[in-house]
């Protein structure tokens, strides 16, 4: 391969491109897809189609974290994707924890519920994550910048996701053993990172970068 592979990065729900600020993947060009405001009653597959319209390259891979991983899977169903790099996410509905079924009962337009979710995420993050102070401040800034409608939509769409097929696109899944959002016990066909939490793409960026670099080199050797 003579040109650097292009990887579009999609963050988790309520987050943005700043989540990937510590990634340094030698031999690849990173581009970022931030969230758009969802249209009322828009399905995750329809949202993925709109997000895919922002992709300007014919040959590309996608790195998706959390909800971003689900969107990466959906985009791979409508566009030719060279490779999926899945971080702290799920590949099908069977990997989604059952608790999300109860979250699906939250009314989409209830801003009080969304605000409660934001406040709880910020307050409890130090207990379920291992970010440093700078990481916690960045998370708070990102989550407060997200709209209530976007957050409520995202939670409901994770719960309602129906995809339960084998991925046609080649993928590489990295998952932390201490991920409390998507517990490792539900995850199949993933390489684990011991002690890493849901936000390892930021907290463990050096190790994640190293592993993705190794994967890219392996892929390049097959051409």
N, CA and C atoms as a LAMMPS dump frame, in Angstrom:
ITEM: TIMESTEP
0
ITEM: NUMBER OF ATOMS
669
ITEM: BOX BOUNDS ff ff ff
-5.0000000000000000e+02 5.0000000000000000e+02
-5.0000000000000000e+02 5.0000000000000000e+02
-5.0000000000000000e+02 5.0000000000000000e+02
ITEM: ATOMS id mol type element x y z
1 1 1 N 0.853 -1.196 0
2 1 2 C 0 0 0
3 1 3 C 0.886 1.242 0
4 2 1 N 0.694 2.097 -0.967
5 2 2 C 1.533 3.282 -1.071
6 2 3 C 0.944 4.47 -0.332
7 3 1 N -0.354 4.543 -0.274
8 3 2 C -1.006 5.654 0.421
9 3 3 C -1.422 5.239 1.824
10 4 1 N -1.478 6.228 2.709
11 4 2 C -1.934 5.952 4.071
12 4 3 C -3.408 5.568 4.053
13 5 1 N -3.785 4.532 4.776
14 5 2 C -5.209 4.213 4.885
15 5 3 C -5.94 5.322 5.647
16 6 1 N -7.146 5.607 5.22
17 6 2 C -7.973 6.633 5.863
18 6 3 C -8.935 5.953 6.822
19 7 1 N -8.953 6.43 8.052
20 7 2 C -9.852 5.881 9.065
21 7 3 C -10.767 6.988 9.576
22 8 1 N -12.067 6.816 9.376
23 8 2 C -13.048 7.748 9.934
24 8 3 C -13.387 7.298 11.355
25 9 1 N -13.311 8.218 12.301
26 9 2 C -13.541 7.905 13.717
27 9 3 C -14.89 8.449 14.168
28 10 1 N -15.703 7.582 14.771
29 10 2 C -17.022 7.983 15.284
30 10 3 C -17.031 7.787 16.797
31 11 1 N -17.261 8.839 17.582
32 11 2 C -17.219 8.733 19.043
33 11 3 C -18.477 8.103 19.628
34 12 1 N -18.499 7.977 20.942
35 12 2 C -19.662 7.452 21.639
36 12 3 C -20.739 8.512 21.814
37 13 1 N -21.886 8.093 22.289
38 13 2 C -23.039 8.97 22.465
39 13 3 C -22.707 10.15 23.37
40 14 1 N -23.033 11.35 22.914
41 14 2 C -22.821 12.556 23.7
42 14 3 C -21.394 13.068 23.661
43 15 1 N -20.528 12.377 22.914
44 15 2 C -19.123 12.763 22.848
45 15 3 C -18.808 13.284 21.44
46 16 1 N -17.591 13.77 21.249
47 16 2 C -17.214 14.277 19.934
48 16 3 C -15.772 13.915 19.623
49 17 1 N -15.231 14.491 18.555
50 17 2 C -13.905 14.129 18.059
51 17 3 C -12.792 14.302 19.099
52 18 1 N -13.032 15.108 20.132
53 18 2 C -12.014 15.305 21.163
54 18 3 C -11.691 14.014 21.91
55 19 1 N -12.614 13.068 21.868
56 19 2 C -12.39 11.773 22.504
57 19 3 C -11.156 11.073 21.93
58 20 1 N -10.853 11.351 20.665
59 20 2 C -9.746 10.687 19.979
60 20 3 C -8.46 11.509 19.992
61 21 1 N -8.415 12.529 20.835
62 21 2 C -7.289 13.469 20.819
63 21 3 C -5.947 12.84 21.185
64 22 1 N -5.976 11.716 21.893
65 22 2 C -4.727 11.075 22.304
66 22 3 C -4.29 9.953 21.368
67 23 1 N -5.13 9.608 20.415
68 23 2 C -4.762 8.563 19.473
69 23 3 C -3.645 9.049 18.56
70 24 1 N -2.668 8.208 18.331
71 24 2 C -1.577 8.517 17.407
72 24 3 C -1.254 7.239 16.654
73 25 1 N -1.886 7.087 15.502
74 25 2 C -1.764 5.854 14.732
75 25 3 C -0.865 6.098 13.531
76 26 1 N 0.363 5.689 13.676
77 26 2 C 1.337 5.884 12.611
78 26 3 C 0.929 5.082 11.377
79 27 1 N 1.035 5.716 10.225
80 27 2 C 0.707 5.017 8.987
81 27 3 C -0.743 5.115 8.601
82 28 1 N -1.539 5.939 9.313
83 28 2 C -2.947 6.115 8.962
84 28 3 C -3.33 7.587 9.079
85 29 1 N -4.287 7.985 8.277
86 29 2 C -4.843 9.343 8.363
87 29 3 C -6.204 9.265 9.034
88 30 1 N -6.337 9.952 10.156
89 30 2 C -7.596 9.934 10.895
90 30 3 C -8.481 11.107 10.494
91 31 1 N -9.745 10.811 10.224
92 31 2 C -10.755 11.83 9.987
93 31 3 C -11.883 11.578 10.979
94 32 1 N -12.706 12.581 11.236
95 32 2 C -13.667 12.468 12.332
96 32 3 C -15.091 12.772 11.878
97 33 1 N -16.022 11.965 12.379
98 33 2 C -17.441 12.16 12.114
99 33 3 C -18.135 12.445 13.442
100 34 1 N -18.515 13.698 13.657
101 34 2 C -19.253 14.053 14.871
102 34 3 C -20.745 13.861 14.643
103 35 1 N -21.485 13.833 15.741
104 35 2 C -22.918 13.582 15.662
105 35 3 C -23.687 14.77 15.082
106 36 1 N -24.758 14.434 14.373
107 36 2 C -25.715 15.42 13.875
108 36 3 C -26.961 15.336 14.752
109 37 1 N -27.777 16.348 14.656
110 37 2 C -29.042 16.308 15.383
111 37 3 C -29.952 15.274 14.725
112 38 1 N -30.467 14.293 15.476
113 38 2 C -31.354 13.293 14.871
114 38 3 C -32.691 13.904 14.464
115 39 1 N -33.264 13.351 13.413
116 39 2 C -34.601 13.744 12.982
117 39 3 C -35.615 12.958 13.822
118 40 1 N -36.752 13.555 14.091
119 40 2 C -37.761 12.897 14.931
120 40 3 C -38.132 11.516 14.372
121 41 1 N -38.106 10.514 15.225
122 41 2 C -38.437 9.125 14.923
123 41 3 C -37.458 8.496 13.916
124 42 1 N -36.27 9.071 13.783
125 42 2 C -35.279 8.534 12.854
126 42 3 C -34.658 7.257 13.412
127 43 1 N -34.606 6.204 12.6
128 43 2 C -33.983 4.953 13.028
129 43 3 C -32.468 5.084 12.957
130 44 1 N -31.778 4.191 13.629
131 44 2 C -30.321 4.243 13.63
132 44 3 C -29.757 3.945 12.238
133 45 1 N -30.457 3.113 11.467
134 45 2 C -29.998 2.817 10.108
135 45 3 C -30.145 4.038 9.199
136 46 1 N -31.238 4.772 9.356
137 46 2 C -31.423 5.992 8.561
138 46 3 C -30.428 7.072 8.975
139 47 1 N -30.156 7.145 10.264
140 47 2 C -29.169 8.11 10.761
141 47 3 C -27.79 7.767 10.191
142 48 1 N -27.475 6.47 10.153
143 48 2 C -26.183 6.027 9.617
144 48 3 C -26.04 6.41 8.146
145 49 1 N -27.135 6.364 7.403
146 49 2 C -27.094 6.762 5.989
147 49 3 C -26.74 8.237 5.858
148 50 1 N -27.323 9.057 6.713
149 50 2 C -27.001 10.492 6.672
150 50 3 C -25.553 10.736 7.075
151 51 1 N -25.09 9.992 8.083
152 51 2 C -23.709 10.147 8.53
153 51 3 C -22.743 9.682 7.436
154 52 1 N -23.117 8.622 6.739
155 52 2 C -22.273 8.09 5.662
156 52 3 C -22.115 9.095 4.524
157 53 1 N -23.101 9.97 4.357
158 53 2 C -23.021 10.984 3.306
159 53 3 C -21.878 11.966 3.546
160 54 1 N -21.381 12.029 4.775
161 54 2 C -20.272 12.926 5.104
162 54 3 C -18.913 12.336 4.734
163 55 1 N -18.898 11.056 4.397
164 55 2 C -17.646 10.391 4.038
165 55 3 C -17.281 10.761 2.61
166 56 1 N -16.127 11.365 2.45
167 56 2 C -15.73 11.911 1.159
168 56 3 C -14.824 10.99 0.35
169 57 1 N -14.358 9.907 0.942
170 57 2 C -13.39 9.036 0.282
171 57 3 C -14.05 7.754 -0.22
172 58 1 N -13.506 7.223 -1.302
173 58 2 C -14.028 5.981 -1.861
174 58 3 C -13.476 4.761 -1.116
175 59 1 N -12.245 4.876 -0.642
176 59 2 C -11.603 3.785 0.092
177 59 3 C -11.307 4.248 1.515
178 60 1 N -11.876 3.567 2.491
179 60 2 C -11.735 4.018 3.874
180 60 3 C -12.072 2.897 4.844
181 61 1 N -11.619 3.076 6.083
182 61 2 C -12.007 2.221 7.193
183 61 3 C -12.728 3.089 8.22
184 62 1 N -13.339 2.465 9.216
185 62 2 C -14.037 3.216 10.266
186 62 3 C -13.599 2.698 11.627
187 63 1 N -13.342 3.631 12.535
188 63 2 C -13.096 3.308 13.941
189 63 3 C -14.285 3.84 14.726
190 64 1 N -15.016 2.947 15.384
191 64 2 C -16.191 3.372 16.129
192 64 3 C -16.102 2.975 17.586
193 65 1 N -16.428 3.921 18.473
194 65 2 C -16.414 3.659 19.913
195 65 3 C -17.836 3.716 20.452
196 66 1 N -18.269 2.72 21.203
197 66 2 C -19.584 2.676 21.832
198 66 3 C -20.688 2.807 20.766
199 67 1 N -21.582 3.796 20.867
200 67 2 C -22.61 3.977 19.843
201 67 3 C -21.966 4.198 18.475
202 68 1 N -20.792 4.801 18.474
203 68 2 C -20.068 4.996 17.224
204 68 3 C -19.731 3.676 16.549
205 69 1 N -19.513 2.624 17.343
206 69 2 C -19.263 1.303 16.785
207 69 3 C -20.5 0.731 16.119
208 70 1 N -21.661 0.947 16.745
209 70 2 C -22.925 0.498 16.152
210 70 3 C -23.165 1.217 14.831
211 71 1 N -22.897 2.516 14.81
212 71 2 C -23.056 3.285 13.573
213 71 3 C -22.064 2.818 12.511
214 72 1 N -20.859 2.449 12.943
215 72 2 C -19.863 1.921 12.007
216 72 3 C -20.375 0.635 11.359
217 73 1 N -20.969 -0.235 12.16
218 73 2 C -21.547 -1.475 11.642
219 73 3 C -22.64 -1.165 10.631
220 74 1 N -23.516 -0.218 10.97
221 74 2 C -24.613 0.147 10.072
222 74 3 C -24.085 0.744 8.763
223 75 1 N -23.057 1.565 8.837
224 75 2 C -22.482 2.144 7.619
225 75 3 C -21.87 1.053 6.748
226 76 1 N -21.266 0.044 7.378
227 76 2 C -20.651 -1.045 6.618
228 76 3 C -21.683 -1.874 5.859
229 77 1 N -22.945 -1.725 6.225
230 77 2 C -24.019 -2.449 5.538
231 77 3 C -24.483 -1.72 4.28
232 78 1 N -24.127 -0.437 4.156
233 78 2 C -24.597 0.346 3.006
234 78 3 C -23.455 0.879 2.144
235 79 1 N -22.229 0.851 2.683
236 79 2 C -21.065 1.307 1.944
237 79 3 C -19.955 0.268 2.04
238 80 1 N -19.078 0.254 1.058
239 80 2 C -17.937 -0.652 1.124
240 80 3 C -16.909 -0.072 2.09
241 81 1 N -16.7 -0.763 3.194
242 81 2 C -15.741 -0.345 4.216
243 81 3 C -14.587 -1.344 4.215
244 82 1 N -13.367 -0.842 4.125
245 82 2 C -12.205 -1.712 4.087
246 82 3 C -12.069 -2.538 5.372
247 83 1 N -12.239 -1.854 6.511
248 83 2 C -12.048 -2.522 7.796
249 83 3 C -12.771 -1.744 8.885
250 84 1 N -13.312 -2.464 9.849
251 84 2 C -13.922 -1.843 11.023
252 84 3 C -12.991 -2.027 12.22
253 85 1 N -12.708 -0.931 12.907
254 85 2 C -11.977 -0.985 14.171
255 85 3 C -12.995 -0.648 15.253
256 86 1 N -13.387 -1.634 16.029
257 86 2 C -14.46 -1.483 17.014
258 86 3 C -13.873 -1.416 18.415
259 87 1 N -14.168 -0.321 19.115
260 87 2 C -13.604 -0.083 20.445
261 87 3 C -14.735 0.081 21.466
262 88 1 N -14.738 -0.743 22.513
263 88 2 C -15.71 -0.58 23.608
264 88 3 C -17.136 -0.491 23.076
265 89 1 N -17.512 -1.446 22.244
266 89 2 C -18.819 -1.371 21.602
267 89 3 C -19.426 -2.757 21.472
268 90 1 N -20.503 -2.86 20.711
269 90 2 C -21.166 -4.137 20.463
270 90 3 C -21.324 -4.322 18.954
271 91 1 N -21.358 -5.575 18.513
272 91 2 C -21.426 -5.874 17.085
273 91 3 C -22.805 -6.327 16.634
274 92 1 N -23.679 -6.663 17.581
275 92 2 C -25.033 -7.114 17.272
276 92 3 C -25.89 -7.001 18.528
277 93 1 N -27.194 -7.23 18.366
278 93 2 C -28.111 -7.001 19.49
279 93 3 C -27.888 -7.968 20.652
280 94 1 N -27.336 -9.147 20.377
281 94 2 C -27.113 -10.117 21.451
282 94 3 C -26.027 -9.671 22.421
283 95 1 N -25.171 -8.712 22.013
284 95 2 C -24.116 -8.206 22.883
285 95 3 C -24.573 -6.997 23.711
286 96 1 N -25.766 -6.478 23.411
287 96 2 C -26.292 -5.322 24.147
288 96 3 C -26.85 -5.781 25.492
289 97 1 N -26.397 -5.192 26.618
290 97 2 C -26.903 -5.598 27.942
291 97 3 C -28.409 -5.427 28.053
292 98 1 N -29.054 -6.305 28.805
293 98 2 C -30.513 -6.279 28.939
294 98 3 C -31.019 -5.001 29.593
295 99 1 N -30.171 -4.309 30.365
296 99 2 C -30.611 -3.079 31.038
297 99 3 C -31.054 -2.023 30.039
298 100 1 N -30.517 -2.073 28.821
299 100 2 C -30.9 -1.093 27.814
300 100 3 C -32.355 -1.256 27.393
301 101 1 N -32.92 -2.447 27.589
302 101 2 C -34.334 -2.648 27.266
303 101 3 C -35.213 -1.773 28.153
304 102 1 N -34.783 -1.582 29.408
305 102 2 C -35.547 -0.741 30.325
306 102 3 C -35.33 0.737 30.001
307 103 1 N -34.135 1.078 29.546
308 103 2 C -33.868 2.463 29.154
309 103 3 C -34.71 2.86 27.953
310 104 1 N -35.086 1.869 27.146
311 104 2 C -35.907 2.144 25.974
312 104 3 C -37.283 2.689 26.351
313 105 1 N -37.665 2.52 27.622
314 105 2 C -38.964 3.008 28.073
315 105 3 C -38.963 4.509 28.348
316 106 1 N -37.76 5.115 28.38
317 106 2 C -37.684 6.56 28.609
318 106 3 C -38.299 7.303 27.424
319 107 1 N -39.184 8.267 27.69
320 107 2 C -39.77 9.029 26.591
321 107 3 C -38.709 9.874 25.872
322 108 1 N -38.71 9.835 24.547
323 108 2 C -37.674 10.499 23.743
324 108 3 C -37.577 11.984 24.039
325 109 1 N -38.717 12.639 24.243
326 109 2 C -38.697 14.091 24.387
327 109 3 C -38.591 14.556 25.836
328 110 1 N -38.408 13.644 26.755
329 110 2 C -38.344 14.014 28.16
330 110 3 C -36.963 14.566 28.495
331 111 1 N -36.836 15.886 28.469
332 111 2 C -35.539 16.5 28.723
333 111 3 C -35.099 16.314 30.164
334 112 1 N -36.049 16.133 31.069
335 112 2 C -35.688 15.902 32.465
336 112 3 C -34.929 14.597 32.599
337 113 1 N -35.4 13.557 31.909
338 113 2 C -34.72 12.268 31.942
339 113 3 C -33.328 12.38 31.343
340 114 1 N -33.222 13.133 30.256
341 114 2 C -31.918 13.305 29.61
342 114 3 C -30.963 14.07 30.506
343 115 1 N -31.477 15.113 31.162
344 115 2 C -30.628 15.908 32.054
345 115 3 C -30.156 15.055 33.227
346 116 1 N -31.047 14.214 33.737
347 116 2 C -30.68 13.315 34.837
348 116 3 C -29.567 12.372 34.39
349 117 1 N -29.675 11.867 33.167
350 117 2 C -28.66 10.948 32.644
351 117 3 C -27.311 11.648 32.514
352 118 1 N -27.331 12.91 32.063
353 118 2 C -26.096 13.684 31.923
354 118 3 C -25.453 13.899 33.283
355 119 1 N -26.258 14.381 34.241
356 119 2 C -25.732 14.675 35.58
357 119 3 C -25.188 13.416 36.252
358 120 1 N -25.906 12.293 36.075
359 120 2 C -25.465 11.035 36.681
360 120 3 C -24.172 10.552 36.036
361 121 1 N -24.066 10.711 34.709
362 121 2 C -22.85 10.282 34.001
363 121 3 C -21.63 11.03 34.504
364 122 1 N -21.79 12.333 34.699
365 122 2 C -20.675 13.164 35.168
366 122 3 C -20.337 12.839 36.623
367 123 1 N -21.366 12.715 37.462
368 123 2 C -21.145 12.497 38.899
369 123 3 C -20.498 11.151 39.198
370 124 1 N -20.914 10.122 38.469
371 124 2 C -20.439 8.772 38.778
372 124 3 C -19.263 8.313 37.921
373 125 1 N -18.868 9.108 36.936
374 125 2 C -17.785 8.685 36.05
375 125 3 C -16.494 8.322 36.812
376 126 1 N -16.095 9.113 37.833
377 126 2 C -14.868 8.739 38.558
378 126 3 C -14.938 7.366 39.216
379 127 1 N -16.173 6.848 39.427
380 127 2 C -16.322 5.566 40.106
381 127 3 C -16.339 4.385 39.127
382 128 1 N -16.767 4.63 37.873
383 128 2 C -16.8 3.523 36.92
384 128 3 C -15.757 3.667 35.823
385 129 1 N -14.966 4.726 35.888
386 129 2 C -13.937 4.943 34.887
387 129 3 C -12.626 5.275 35.584
388 130 1 N -11.542 5.316 34.823
389 130 2 C -10.224 5.557 35.412
390 130 3 C -9.508 6.71 34.726
391 131 1 N -10.267 7.702 34.286
392 131 2 C -9.65 8.87 33.66
393 131 3 C -8.946 9.722 34.706
394 132 1 N -7.961 10.475 34.245
395 132 2 C -7.345 11.459 35.13
396 132 3 C -8.246 12.694 35.185
397 133 1 N -7.837 13.702 35.911
398 133 2 C -8.671 14.901 36.073
399 133 3 C -8.956 15.563 34.738
400 134 1 N -7.941 15.613 33.883
401 134 2 C -8.128 16.23 32.566
402 134 3 C -9.147 15.443 31.746
403 135 1 N -9.094 14.12 31.851
404 135 2 C -10.034 13.281 31.122
405 135 3 C -11.46 13.466 31.606
406 136 1 N -11.637 13.582 32.928
407 136 2 C -12.978 13.797 33.478
408 136 3 C -13.545 15.152 33.068
409 137 1 N -12.685 16.159 33.029
410 137 2 C -13.127 17.492 32.614
411 137 3 C -13.506 17.504 31.14
412 138 1 N -12.726 16.797 30.33
413 138 2 C -13.035 16.716 28.904
414 138 3 C -14.362 16.004 28.688
415 139 1 N -14.579 14.903 29.402
416 139 2 C -15.841 14.164 29.297
417 139 3 C -17.016 15.067 29.664
418 140 1 N -16.877 15.81 30.76
419 140 2 C -17.951 16.702 31.198
420 140 3 C -18.24 17.766 30.153
421 141 1 N -17.187 18.331 29.55
422 141 2 C -17.368 19.358 28.528
423 141 3 C -18.099 18.786 27.313
424 142 1 N -17.733 17.581 26.911
425 142 2 C -18.364 16.966 25.736
426 142 3 C -19.821 16.617 26.001
427 143 1 N -20.1 15.995 27.141
428 143 2 C -21.452 15.535 27.422
429 143 3 C -22.415 16.701 27.614
430 144 1 N -21.9 17.817 28.176
431 144 2 C -22.763 18.986 28.351
432 144 3 C -22.987 19.734 27.044
433 145 1 N -22.12 19.503 26.056
434 145 2 C -22.283 20.153 24.752
435 145 3 C -23.303 19.412 23.886
436 146 1 N -23.608 18.175 24.229
437 146 2 C -24.562 17.376 23.451
438 146 3 C -25.993 17.808 23.757
439 147 1 N -26.867 17.672 22.783
440 147 2 C -28.266 18.057 22.997
441 147 3 C -29.009 16.956 23.746
442 148 1 N -30.042 17.341 24.478
443 148 2 C -30.854 16.373 25.203
444 148 3 C -31.535 15.415 24.225
445 149 1 N -31.985 15.956 23.088
446 149 2 C -32.661 15.127 22.091
447 149 3 C -31.721 14.048 21.549
448 150 1 N -30.474 14.43 21.305
449 150 2 C -29.491 13.482 20.783
450 150 3 C -29.235 12.353 21.777
451 151 1 N -29.087 12.708 23.053
452 151 2 C -28.812 11.698 24.079
453 151 3 C -29.986 10.739 24.257
454 152 1 N -31.205 11.282 24.327
455 152 2 C -32.385 10.441 24.49
456 152 3 C -32.564 9.529 23.275
457 153 1 N -32.339 10.09 22.087
458 153 2 C -32.44 9.297 20.85
459 153 3 C -31.427 8.154 20.864
460 154 1 N -30.196 8.451 21.228
461 154 2 C -29.14 7.451 21.199
462 154 3 C -29.404 6.278 22.125
463 155 1 N -29.836 6.561 23.351
464 155 2 C -30.119 5.496 24.316
465 155 3 C -31.226 4.583 23.794
466 156 1 N -32.281 5.194 23.248
467 156 2 C -33.397 4.4 22.742
468 156 3 C -32.989 3.568 21.529
469 157 1 N -32.135 4.124 20.685
470 157 2 C -31.741 3.394 19.48
471 157 3 C -30.798 2.241 19.787
472 158 1 N -29.962 2.381 20.809
473 158 2 C -29.13 1.243 21.235
474 158 3 C -30.038 0.1 21.695
475 159 1 N -31.062 0.456 22.477
476 159 2 C -31.991 -0.552 22.987
477 159 3 C -32.8 -1.196 21.863
478 160 1 N -33.119 -0.413 20.844
479 160 2 C -33.991 -0.894 19.767
480 160 3 C -33.224 -1.539 18.612
481 161 1 N -31.91 -1.552 18.676
482 161 2 C -31.101 -2.069 17.56
483 161 3 C -31.412 -3.544 17.321
484 162 1 N -31.75 -3.893 16.096
485 162 2 C -32.197 -5.25 15.768
486 162 3 C -31.151 -6.092 15.043
487 163 1 N -30.02 -5.51 14.686
488 163 2 C -29.035 -6.242 13.886
489 163 3 C -28.535 -7.476 14.632
490 164 1 N -28.659 -8.64 14.016
491 164 2 C -28.225 -9.875 14.655
492 164 3 C -27.656 -10.831 13.605
493 165 1 N -26.821 -10.298 12.722
494 165 2 C -26.214 -11.093 11.661
495 165 3 C -24.694 -11.062 11.815
496 166 1 N -24.021 -11.872 11.028
497 166 2 C -22.567 -11.839 11.002
498 166 3 C -22.113 -10.654 10.163
499 167 1 N -21.06 -10.007 10.602
500 167 2 C -20.539 -8.877 9.844
501 167 3 C -19.894 -9.377 8.557
502 168 1 N -20.251 -8.741 7.45
503 168 2 C -19.644 -9.067 6.163
504 168 3 C -18.297 -8.366 6.01
505 169 1 N -18.139 -7.286 6.745
506 169 2 C -16.926 -6.469 6.661
507 169 3 C -15.87 -7.004 7.642
508 170 1 N -14.588 -7.05 7.254
509 170 2 C -13.537 -7.444 8.205
510 170 3 C -13.516 -6.495 9.399
511 171 1 N -13.327 -7.028 10.592
512 171 2 C -13.341 -6.166 11.774
513 171 3 C -12.275 -6.59 12.774
514 172 1 N -11.933 -5.633 13.628
515 172 2 C -10.991 -5.858 14.734
516 172 3 C -11.593 -5.18 15.951
517 173 1 N -11.971 -5.973 16.94
518 173 2 C -12.692 -5.475 18.119
519 173 3 C -11.76 -5.514 19.331
520 174 1 N -11.578 -4.366 19.996
521 174 2 C -10.818 -4.292 21.243
522 174 3 C -11.774 -3.901 22.366
523 175 1 N -11.73 -4.619 23.474
524 175 2 C -12.678 -4.362 24.557
525 175 3 C -11.979 -4.46 25.91
526 176 1 N -12.312 -3.544 26.81
527 176 2 C -11.73 -3.544 28.145
528 176 3 C -12.408 -4.541 29.062
529 177 1 N -11.631 -5.197 29.899
530 177 2 C -12.212 -6.172 30.825
531 177 3 C -12.984 -5.503 31.959
532 178 1 N -12.787 -4.185 32.152
533 178 2 C -13.486 -3.464 33.214
534 178 3 C -14.552 -2.518 32.646
535 179 1 N -15.006 -2.812 31.438
536 179 2 C -16.067 -2.003 30.812
537 179 3 C -17.391 -2.306 31.498
538 180 1 N -17.98 -1.309 32.149
539 180 2 C -19.251 -1.502 32.86
540 180 3 C -20.46 -1.125 32.008
541 181 1 N -20.243 -0.442 30.899
542 181 2 C -21.35 -0.075 30.015
543 181 3 C -21.734 -1.259 29.138
544 182 1 N -20.739 -1.828 28.485
545 182 2 C -20.922 -3.05 27.701
546 182 3 C -19.996 -4.128 28.289
547 183 1 N -20.448 -4.865 29.304
548 183 2 C -19.587 -5.838 29.993
549 183 3 C -18.981 -6.874 29.052
550 184 1 N -17.73 -7.198 29.309
551 184 2 C -16.989 -8.114 28.455
552 184 3 C -17.653 -9.489 28.379
553 185 1 N -18.41 -9.882 29.404
554 185 2 C -19.048 -11.206 29.406
555 185 3 C -20.039 -11.371 28.256
556 186 1 N -20.531 -10.235 27.714
557 186 2 C -21.492 -10.292 26.611
558 186 3 C -20.827 -10.241 25.24
559 187 1 N -19.528 -10 25.22
560 187 2 C -18.834 -9.699 23.969
561 187 3 C -18.129 -10.929 23.409
562 188 1 N -18.302 -11.132 22.117
563 188 2 C -17.676 -12.264 21.432
564 188 3 C -16.661 -11.743 20.404
565 189 1 N -15.647 -12.521 20.146
566 189 2 C -14.649 -12.228 19.11
567 189 3 C -13.998 -10.855 19.301
568 190 1 N -13.498 -10.611 20.498
569 190 2 C -12.813 -9.352 20.785
570 190 3 C -11.481 -9.62 21.468
571 191 1 N -10.518 -8.774 21.16
572 191 2 C -9.231 -8.817 21.859
573 191 3 C -9.376 -7.939 23.1
574 192 1 N -8.995 -8.451 24.257
575 192 2 C -9.226 -7.716 25.5
576 192 3 C -8.012 -6.892 25.928
577 193 1 N -8.326 -5.846 26.675
578 193 2 C -7.297 -5.022 27.309
579 193 3 C -7.599 -5.055 28.806
580 194 1 N -6.743 -5.734 29.545
581 194 2 C -6.999 -5.991 30.964
582 194 3 C -7.099 -4.7 31.77
583 195 1 N -8.184 -4.598 32.555
584 195 2 C -8.388 -3.46 33.437
585 195 3 C -8.892 -2.199 32.758
586 196 1 N -9.018 -2.226 31.441
587 196 2 C -9.46 -1.023 30.714
588 196 3 C -10.966 -0.854 30.824
589 197 1 N -11.402 0.39 30.893
590 197 2 C -12.82 0.714 31.038
591 197 3 C -13.422 1.102 29.686
592 198 1 N -14.666 1.567 29.724
593 198 2 C -15.4 1.916 28.51
594 198 3 C -14.695 3.015 27.715
595 199 1 N -13.934 3.884 28.398
596 199 2 C -13.3 5.026 27.725
597 199 3 C -11.82 4.787 27.456
598 200 1 N -11.472 3.53 27.178
599 200 2 C -10.06 3.212 26.965
600 200 3 C -9.486 3.861 25.714
601 201 1 N -10.334 4.254 24.76
602 201 2 C -9.813 4.921 23.566
603 201 3 C -9.146 6.239 23.932
604 202 1 N -9.507 6.798 25.089
605 202 2 C -8.857 8.007 25.614
606 202 3 C -7.876 7.639 26.727
607 203 1 N -8.334 6.85 27.698
608 203 2 C -7.497 6.524 28.857
609 203 3 C -6.276 5.678 28.489
610 204 1 N -6.463 4.764 27.555
611 204 2 C -5.399 3.838 27.143
612 204 3 C -5.046 4.049 25.676
613 205 1 N -5.011 5.316 25.286
614 205 2 C -4.834 5.654 23.872
615 205 3 C -3.543 5.1 23.283
616 206 1 N -2.472 5.099 24.056
617 206 2 C -1.184 4.616 23.541
618 206 3 C -1.264 3.136 23.182
619 207 1 N -1.859 2.339 24.067
620 207 2 C -1.972 0.904 23.814
621 207 3 C -2.951 0.62 22.671
622 208 1 N -4.071 1.354 22.651
623 208 2 C -5.045 1.188 21.572
624 208 3 C -4.402 1.548 20.232
625 209 1 N -3.658 2.655 20.201
626 209 2 C -2.964 3.073 18.979
627 209 3 C -1.991 2.001 18.514
628 210 1 N -1.25 1.464 19.467
629 210 2 C -0.245 0.431 19.155
630 210 3 C -0.894 -0.803 18.53
631 211 1 N -2.016 -1.207 19.086
632 211 2 C -2.683 -2.409 18.582
633 211 3 C -3.293 -2.174 17.196
634 212 1 N -3.835 -0.988 16.989
635 212 2 C -4.401 -0.684 15.673
636 212 3 C -3.294 -0.578 14.623
637 213 1 N -2.18 0.023 15.003
638 213 2 C -1.026 0.096 14.095
639 213 3 C -0.586 -1.305 13.667
640 214 1 N -0.523 -2.221 14.637
641 214 2 C -0.121 -3.601 14.343
642 214 3 C -1.115 -4.25 13.386
643 215 1 N -2.39 -3.962 13.591
644 215 2 C -3.421 -4.527 12.712
645 215 3 C -3.284 -3.973 11.296
646 216 1 N -3.026 -2.676 11.181
647 216 2 C -2.859 -2.057 9.865
648 216 3 C -1.669 -2.669 9.125
649 217 1 N -0.565 -2.895 9.842
650 217 2 C 0.608 -3.514 9.232
651 217 3 C 0.3 -4.937 8.765
652 218 1 N -0.481 -5.644 9.578
653 218 2 C -0.863 -7.001 9.212
654 218 3 C -1.724 -6.995 7.948
655 219 1 N -2.649 -6.058 7.877
656 219 2 C -3.518 -5.944 6.706
657 219 3 C -2.702 -5.588 5.473
658 220 1 N -1.748 -4.672 5.637
659 220 2 C -0.91 -4.223 4.517
660 220 3 C -0.092 -5.379 3.952
661 221 1 N 0.316 -6.287 4.827
662 221 2 C 1.163 -7.405 4.396
663 221 3 C 0.392 -8.409 3.552
664 222 1 N -0.942 -8.327 3.6
665 222 2 C -1.756 -9.273 2.837
666 222 3 C -2.025 -8.803 1.424
667 223 1 N -1.69 -7.522 1.133
668 223 2 C -1.955 -6.985 -0.213
669 223 3 C -0.853 -7.418 -1.174
